[in-house]
Structure formats: structure tokens, C-alpha cells
Amino acid sequence: MSHDRLSPLDASFLHIEDDVSHMHIASVAIFEGPQPPFQEVVSMVGAKLGLVPRYRQIVKFVPLQLGRPLWVDDPHFNIEYHLRHTALPTPGGESELRKLVGRVMSQQLDRTKSLWEIWVVEGLEDGRWAMLSKTHHAMVDGVAGTDLLAVIMDLSPDAERPAEPAVWQARSSPSGAQLASDALVNMVTSPYEQLRAAWAQTRVIRRAMSYTREVGAGLVAMGGIVRRPPVSSLNGPIGPHRRYAWASTSVDDIKKVRKGLGGTFNDVVLASITNGFRELLLSRGEDIERVVRTLVPVSVRPRDSSGKAVGDGTFENKVSAMFAELPISIEDPADRLRAITEQMDGLKDSKQAVAGEALTSMSGFAPPMLLAMGMRLATRAAQRNVNTVTTNVPGPQFPLYAAGRRMIRAFPYVPLGGQIRIGIAIFSYDGEVNFGITGDYDTTADLDVLSGGIEDGMAQMLKMCR
């Protein structure tokens, strides 16, 4: 029986993971009380597992990396291993919750199990509770992650509970010897396999050829990251432990700034983040006559006429990237936003994301062993030439519920890797825009300065709109 093979991009997230760089993404959801019994949450998730088969599968590696890993059913799947129950110490405030998130996210997911966990957290102040959802990046990218969140949760407080799910039976998985044998057969017949792969890629190639100039211009623009940014405390060796902070604003406030000062939604978000890094480096006594270079992941999933990403029935990663430079030297909030808007317009014209998409698609040609080595080197090289990662994922603009309780707020978590000590993820939900900030534990004890600076940056722009 055939099994799904990881895409080259998904496999790369396993290849670049090491003892200090953990490639899981996550969300922190806070709910109104009272907290439901833990077993009720287990039943809620269990009833939805049939809709997300990947949640009961594990990664099986091909011996000697002769082929890309496969997703196979976990014959020992136990939902109560993946759902954890814990509580915060008194007083159960946001500070205690953020510390818990940092500890949970510092632990690598067990690769012998399905690559996800959900922690149910009780003891929050005002009778609230939380859910920490942790998923390996090889399993799902950020845009698909919002789809999974909606699948697991309910759209109304009185949603009808699904009937008791049918007994699930794991499919048999191939042995290591069988996987190696299949890979060797493919290698022997490689001319045919390469031709077949090439033919399957012709659609991508034709599309790429139709905008050769766009891809070429994108490659030239991406070549700019070869220049290393000035040395600063934002980059350097990291450890395995994490700090976590957050900042918040609203969709309405961002709209006010757009109306008053111009720019797109993302431009306003980046302007706020720019002020955060400006205040952080000022507080550290570092030179701010520079830029902070950030990698900005871009979804290349198909979009409808409104610009919304369209699902294709899978949860595979479909992302490319652009590289933006945050002008932290600019003190005036309006000038800062204007500079970002002009730069982002230029990046869109340069087709950086188009070039990245074409390169990602072509990576399917690489022999798996070389792909593994190449992704490690490429990731480390890129991360030596950027200061941070900034990813923005649009979430549902309507309430979600778990076990009849409304989700009040949701914060995202982005992993760190290479020489990057701080990463920022933005998640919009039900009128609120929340920034989840990941920091290396040993080098970012002042992470709250950054989160406060982000909120201060928004306040500065709002003040100019009055």
C-alpha cells in the first residue's frame, strides 16, 4: 500500500533541525471560563482526528537517506500522549503563561511519535484557561495551520458533538529493508525516474519560462542578502531554551493608520516591529544608524479573487520568502512607514517571492541525500545574513470555540534557527492582531523591551492620525 512521501520543502524542516534549533510552530489560545473537564477536550480533539489523518501518522526515514521520508500510520498511536494537562502557579497571569510557553517550546518533539502536542492549561486568572498547540513545521505551514485550528475547534458554542468515532486501524508500514530496496530500484532506473520527474515538472517549468525575466530579477534582488548586515547582538550562537513575549493591537487601529498615513496592512505591522527593534537596540546601547534585515515568509498557495489563500486539500508547506530591511534609524513614525511602503512595493516588483517559488519547486530534482546537506548549508548561510524572521498569518475573523468556550485571544509562535536570536510571528483573530515573539533564553532577557516597543510604535502612528 502506498504512503505519502514528504515534499522536499517539508523534508528540509527535518534536515535542518538540531539540538538547539527546534522546527515546531505553535499557537497559544486563551479561552473564557469555566474550564471544561480535560477528558471533554480529549473527546473533542479525538472526534476530529479523522479530518486530519496526518495527526495519526509518523515520519519514517529511508535508510542511508536514499529517498525522502514517508508519512506512515502510527501503530501505537495514543491520543492521551499528545494531549497534556498542566496548570499555572498563582496568580496565573500572562507572565506565568509566557514562561510556561517558553519551557514547552524548548523541548524537541519526539520523532518516534506523531509530530504534535496540545497542552491544556488551567489556573489562568479570571477563571480562564488556555491551549498550547505545538506542531512540527514539516507537518504544516502557517497558512495551513489556521485551517487545522478551525478543524479542531468549533464554530459555535453549541456545536453538535460528533458521534463516537469509528475504531481506527493503522495501515501497515513498509520495513526499512523494503524502503531501501525501493530506493535502490529507483536509483538504478534513475534515467527513467528523472525523465518522469522532469515531465511532471514541465508545468512548473513552462510557468517559470513564461516569466523568466521576473525570476531573474528576483534572483538578483535575493542576491542582496549575500551582504552581511552590521554585527549586532541580534545574531550569534543560540541555545536550546526559549523566552516568549507578546504584543497586541487591533485590526481597527491598523485601518486607522492606513487611512491616515497610507501603506498596506503588512506595512503598518512592519513599521510597528521596526520601532520595537529600534527601542531594543537603543536600550542595549547599540548603533541604530543601520537597518534590521528580516526574512518574510510568503505563502505561494493559490488565491481567490479576494486574495485569500485557497486550500488544495493538503497541509504541505507552500511558502517562499522575501527579504526586507527595517529602517530603525528613522525616528519619525510617518517617515518610517513611508520608507517601508516604498521598499515593499519595490520587493513586489523585484519578484523575489516568484524566484523563491521556482527554486523551491525545482528542489524536487535534487537527490534526497544532497538535498539534506544542501538545505542545512543554505539555511545557515541565509540566517547569517538576516537578523530576524517576521511572518504574518491571517487568522479567522470570527469567534472559535473549544468545548463550548469561546477563544478570546490567540498568539503565534515561530521557531529559531542558525544565528537568529529573535523571531516574530503575527496572527490576526476576531478583530485583534497579536505578535508572538520568540527569543533565545540566554541572550534575550530584555525581550519585553521589544514587545513594548512594538505596541509603542503603533501608538505613535495612531497619535499622528488624530
VOVEX-720710 format. One record per residue (C-alpha): residue in three letters; x, y, z. Coordinates in steps of 0.1 Angstrom, whole numbers, padded with zeros to 4 digits, always signed. Layout:
N
ALAXYZ;...
This chain:
466
MET+0000+0000+0000;SER+0014+0034-0010;HIS+0023+0061+0015;ASP+0027+0099+0012;ARG+0063+0110+0007;LEU+0074+0143+0023;SER+0078+0171-0002;PRO+0114+0185-0005;LEU+0105+0216+0015;ASP+0087+0196+0043;ALA+0117+0172+0045;SER+0141+0202+0048;PHE+0125+0212+0081;LEU+0135+0178+0095;HIS+0170+0181+0080;ILE+0178+0215+0094;GLU+0167+0206+0129;ASP+0194+0200+0155;ASP+0198+0201+0193;VAL+0193+0239+0196;SER+0171+0246+0165;HIS+0137+0231+0170;MET+0115+0233+0140;HIS+0080+0234+0155;ILE+0054+0261+0152;ALA+0027+0267+0177;SER-0002+0288+0189;VAL-0013+0299+0224;ALA-0051+0302+0226;ILE-0068+0317+0257;PHE-0104+0308+0264;GLU-0132+0321+0286;GLY-0141+0300+0316;PRO-0151+0279+0332;GLN-0125+0253+0321;PRO-0141+0221+0308;PRO-0131+0187+0321;PHE-0098+0176+0305;GLN-0115+0145+0291;GLU-0140+0166+0273;VAL-0112+0183+0254;VAL-0097+0149+0246;SER-0130+0138+0232;MET-0133+0170+0212;VAL-0099+0165+0195;GLY-0104+0128+0191;ALA-0137+0133+0172;LYS-0119+0155+0147;LEU-0088+0133+0140;GLY-0105+0116+0111;LEU-0105+0150+0093;VAL-0067+0154+0097;PRO-0051+0120+0091;ARG-0016+0134+0094;TYR-0022+0137+0132;ARG-0021+0099+0135;GLN+0010+0094+0113;ILE+0047+0094+0120;VAL+0078+0101+0098;LYS+0096+0070+0086;PHE+0131+0076+0073;VAL+0147+0057+0044;PRO+0179+0040+0054;LEU+0211+0060+0044;GLN+0188+0088+0032;LEU+0184+0071-0002;GLY+0150+0086-0005;ARG+0129+0113+0011;PRO+0110+0102+0043;LEU+0074+0090+0042;TRP+0043+0096+0063;VAL+0031+0062+0077;ASP+0003+0054+0102;ASP+0015+0051+0139;PRO+0005+0016+0150;HIS+0009+0027+0186;PHE-0010+0060+0184;ASN-0023+0071+0218;ILE-0042+0104+0218;GLU-0035+0109+0256;TYR+0002+0110+0248;HIS-0003+0140+0226;LEU-0028+0159+0248;ARG-0012+0171+0280;HIS-0028+0186+0311;THR-0010+0212+0333;ALA-0017+0243+0355;LEU-0001+0277+0361;PRO+0012+0287+0395;THR-0007+0315+0413;PRO-0015+0342+0403;GLY-0019+0326+0368;GLY-0013+0358+0349;GLU+0002+0365+0315;SER+0037+0364+0328;GLU+0033+0329+0342;LEU+0017+0317+0309;ARG+0045+0331+0288;LYS+0071+0313+0310;LEU+0052+0281+0305;VAL+0052+0286+0267;GLY+0089+0292+0267;ARG+0095+0259+0286;VAL+0072+0238+0265;MET+0086+0252+0232;SER+0122+0245+0244;GLN+0116+0208+0241;GLN+0120+0190+0208;LEU+0091+0169+0195;ASP+0097+0131+0197;ARG+0103+0119+0161;THR+0091+0084+0170;LYS+0056+0098+0176;SER+0032+0119+0156;LEU+0047+0154+0155;TRP+0022+0174+0175;GLU+0011+0181+0211;ILE-0017+0201+0227;TRP-0013+0213+0262;VAL-0045+0222+0282;VAL-0035+0248+0308;GLU-0057+0256+0338;GLY-0052+0281+0365;LEU-0053+0314+0345;GLU-0067+0344+0363;ASP-0103+0354+0359;GLY-0113+0317+0355;ARG-0098+0314+0321;TRP-0078+0286+0306;ALA-0055+0281+0276;MET-0045+0256+0249;LEU-0009+0254+0236;SER-0009+0237+0202;LYS+0026+0226+0190;THR+0032+0211+0156;HIS+0063+0203+0136;HIS+0070+0226+0107;ALA+0075+0195+0084;MET+0038+0187+0091;VAL+0021+0220+0083;ASP+0030+0256+0073;GLY+0015+0286+0089;VAL-0014+0292+0065;ALA-0025+0256+0066;GLY-0021+0258+0104;THR-0050+0282+0106;ASP-0071+0257+0087;LEU-0061+0229+0112;LEU-0071+0252+0141;ALA-0105+0257+0126;VAL-0109+0219+0120;ILE-0100+0210+0156;MET-0123+0237+0171;ASP-0159+0246+0167;LEU-0177+0275+0150;SER-0203+0279+0177;PRO-0206+0273+0214;ASP-0234+0248+0210;ALA-0219+0228+0181;GLU-0233+0193+0178;ARG-0208+0168+0192;PRO-0198+0142+0166;ALA-0208+0107+0172;GLU-0182+0084+0188;PRO-0156+0080+0161;ALA-0151+0046+0144;VAL-0123+0024+0156;TRP-0092+0035+0138;GLN-0069+0008+0123;ALA-0034+0017+0113;ARG-0022+0007+0079;SER+0008-0015+0078;SER+0040+0004+0071;PRO+0070-0008+0049;SER+0101-0021+0066;GLY+0134-0003+0065;ALA+0147-0030+0041;GLN+0118-0025+0018;LEU+0122+0012+0018;ALA+0159+0008+0010;SER+0152-0017-0017;ASP+0126+0006-0033;ALA+0151+0035-0032;LEU+0178+0014-0048;VAL+0154+0003-0076;ASN+0146+0040-0082;MET+0183+0048-0083;VAL+0190+0020-0109;THR+0162+0033-0130;SER+0171+0069-0124;PRO+0172+0080-0161;TYR+0136+0070-0164;GLU+0127+0084-0130;GLN+0145+0117-0138;LEU+0127+0119-0171;ARG+0094+0111-0154;ALA+0101+0137-0127;ALA+0111+0162-0154;TRP+0079+0156-0173;ALA+0058+0160-0141;GLN+0076+0193-0136;THR+0070+0207-0171;ARG+0040+0227-0159;VAL+0062+0244-0133;ILE+0090+0249-0159;ARG+0066+0263-0185;ARG+0052+0287-0160;ALA+0087+0297-0149;MET+0098+0302-0185;SER+0068+0324-0191;TYR+0082+0349-0166;THR+0119+0343-0170;ARG+0126+0379-0165;GLU+0106+0380-0133;VAL+0125+0351-0119;GLY+0158+0365-0130;ALA+0150+0399-0114;GLY+0140+0381-0082;LEU+0173+0362-0081;VAL+0192+0394-0085;ALA+0172+0410-0057;MET+0177+0379-0035;GLY+0214+0382-0041;GLY+0214+0412-0019;ILE+0213+0390+0012;VAL+0248+0379+0004;ARG+0259+0412+0020;ARG+0261+0406+0058;PRO+0243+0432+0079;PRO+0264+0450+0106;VAL+0274+0430+0136;SER+0249+0432+0165;SER+0235+0413+0195;LEU+0206+0402+0173;ASN+0227+0374+0159;GLY+0250+0348+0173;PRO+0250+0313+0188;ILE+0218+0302+0204;GLY+0209+0276+0230;PRO+0180+0251+0232;HIS+0159+0272+0256;ARG+0134+0299+0247;ARG+0118+0330+0261;TYR+0084+0341+0249;ALA+0067+0375+0248;TRP+0038+0391+0230;ALA+0023+0424+0219;SER-0012+0433+0206;THR-0031+0458+0185;SER-0064+0457+0166;VAL-0075+0455+0130;ASP-0094+0488+0135;ASP-0063+0506+0147;ILE-0043+0493+0117;LYS-0071+0505+0094;LYS-0069+0540+0110;VAL-0032+0542+0104;ARG-0036+0530+0068;LYS-0063+0557+0062;GLY-0043+0584+0079;LEU-0007+0576+0068;GLY-0010+0552+0039;GLY+0006+0518+0033;THR-0008+0483+0034;PHE-0018+0462+0064;ASN+0016+0444+0064;ASP+0034+0478+0060;VAL+0019+0491+0092;VAL+0027+0458+0110;LEU+0063+0460+0099;ALA+0065+0497+0109;SER+0055+0487+0144;ILE+0081+0460+0145;THR+0107+0484+0132;ASN+0101+0507+0163;GLY+0104+0476+0185;PHE+0138+0468+0172;ARG+0148+0505+0174;GLU+0139+0506+0211;LEU+0156+0473+0218;LEU+0189+0483+0203;LEU+0188+0517+0218;SER+0183+0501+0252;ARG+0213+0479+0246;GLY+0234+0509+0237;GLU+0240+0498+0201;ASP+0242+0518+0169;ILE+0208+0523+0152;GLU+0223+0540+0121;ARG+0216+0508+0102;VAL+0187+0485+0091;VAL+0175+0453+0106;ARG+0172+0427+0078;THR+0142+0403+0081;LEU+0132+0372+0062;VAL+0095+0375+0054;PRO+0079+0341+0045;VAL+0053+0345+0017;SER+0026+0320+0011;VAL+0025+0308-0026;ARG-0007+0289-0022;PRO-0033+0296-0049;ARG-0055+0327-0041;ASP-0091+0335-0050;SER-0103+0368-0064;SER-0103+0384-0029;GLY-0067+0375-0023;LYS-0074+0348+0003;ALA-0053+0317+0002;VAL-0071+0287-0012;GLY-0066+0253+0003;ASP-0058+0224-0020;GLY-0068+0195+0003;THR-0032+0191+0017;PHE-0014+0206+0046;GLU+0020+0207+0029;ASN+0043+0237+0032;LYS+0038+0261+0002;VAL+0059+0291+0011;SER+0086+0313-0005;ALA+0104+0343+0010;MET+0113+0380+0006;PHE+0139+0399+0025;ALA+0130+0433+0039;GLU+0152+0459+0056;LEU+0136+0476+0086;PRO+0147+0513+0088;ILE+0153+0515+0125;SER+0174+0547+0120;ILE+0142+0567+0111;GLU+0127+0584+0142;ASP+0096+0599+0127;PRO+0067+0572+0126;ALA+0052+0585+0094;ASP+0085+0586+0076;ARG+0093+0551+0089;LEU+0061+0538+0075;ARG+0066+0556+0042;ALA+0101+0541+0038;ILE+0087+0506+0044;THR+0059+0510+0019;GLU+0082+0522-0008;GLN+0106+0493-0001;MET+0078+0466+0000;ASP+0065+0479-0033;GLY+0100+0475-0047;LEU+0103+0440-0034;LYS+0070+0430-0050;ASP+0082+0445-0083;SER+0115+0426-0080;LYS+0096+0393-0079;GLN+0117+0379-0050;ALA+0089+0355-0040;VAL+0084+0343-0076;ALA+0120+0334-0078;GLY+0119+0316-0044;GLU+0088+0296-0055;ALA+0105+0285-0087;LEU+0137+0274-0068;THR+0116+0256-0042;SER+0097+0237-0070;MET+0130+0227-0087;SER+0144+0213-0055;GLY+0124+0182-0062;PHE+0151+0173-0087;ALA+0178+0171-0060;PRO+0188+0136-0048;PRO+0175+0134-0012;MET+0209+0130+0004;LEU+0222+0161-0014;LEU+0190+0180-0006;ALA+0195+0172+0031;MET+0231+0186+0031;GLY+0222+0215+0009;MET+0193+0227+0030;ARG+0215+0227+0061;LEU+0241+0248+0044;ALA+0216+0271+0027;THR+0197+0277+0058;ARG+0228+0285+0079;ALA+0241+0308+0052;ALA+0208+0327+0048;GLN+0205+0331+0086;ARG+0239+0345+0089;ASN+0227+0373+0065;VAL+0194+0382+0081;ASN+0188+0395+0116;THR+0153+0381+0123;VAL+0123+0364+0108;THR+0089+0381+0105;THR+0059+0360+0095;ASN+0023+0372+0092;VAL-0005+0347+0091;PRO-0042+0359+0087;GLY-0065+0340+0110;PRO-0103+0337+0112;GLN-0121+0370+0118;PHE-0149+0353+0137;PRO-0150+0335+0171;LEU-0139+0299+0175;TYR-0149+0277+0204;ALA-0135+0247+0222;ALA-0158+0225+0243;GLY-0184+0253+0242;ARG-0159+0280+0254;ARG-0150+0310+0233;MET-0114+0316+0223;ILE-0107+0351+0235;ARG-0072+0356+0221;ALA-0046+0337+0201;PHE-0008+0342+0199;PRO+0015+0325+0174;TYR+0050+0310+0180;VAL+0078+0309+0154;PRO+0109+0287+0158;LEU+0145+0300+0159;GLY+0175+0285+0140;GLY+0210+0292+0129;GLN+0223+0325+0142;ILE+0189+0342+0146;ARG+0181+0350+0183;ILE+0147+0366+0178;GLY+0117+0357+0156;ILE+0083+0373+0154;ALA+0050+0358+0142;ILE+0018+0378+0137;PHE-0017+0363+0139;SER-0049+0381+0134;TYR-0081+0368+0150;ASP-0116+0382+0155;GLY-0105+0418+0152;GLU-0073+0416+0172;VAL-0037+0414+0158;ASN-0012+0397+0181;PHE+0026+0395+0178;GLY+0042+0363+0193;ILE+0079+0370+0199;THR+0104+0341+0204;GLY+0137+0348+0219;ASP+0168+0327+0227;TYR+0167+0323+0265;ASP+0204+0331+0272;THR+0206+0363+0251;THR+0172+0380+0252;ALA+0164+0386+0288;ASP+0151+0420+0277;LEU+0125+0406+0252;ASP+0098+0427+0269;VAL+0116+0459+0256;LEU+0109+0447+0220;SER+0073+0438+0227;GLY+0067+0471+0244;GLY+0084+0489+0215;ILE+0060+0472+0190;GLU+0030+0485+0209;ASP+0046+0519+0213;GLY+0052+0521+0175;MET+0016+0515+0169;ALA+0006+0542+0194;GLN+0029+0567+0178;MET+0013+0562+0144;LEU-0022+0563+0158;LYS-0013+0596+0176;MET-0004+0611+0142;CYS-0037+0601+0127;ARG-0058+0621+0152;
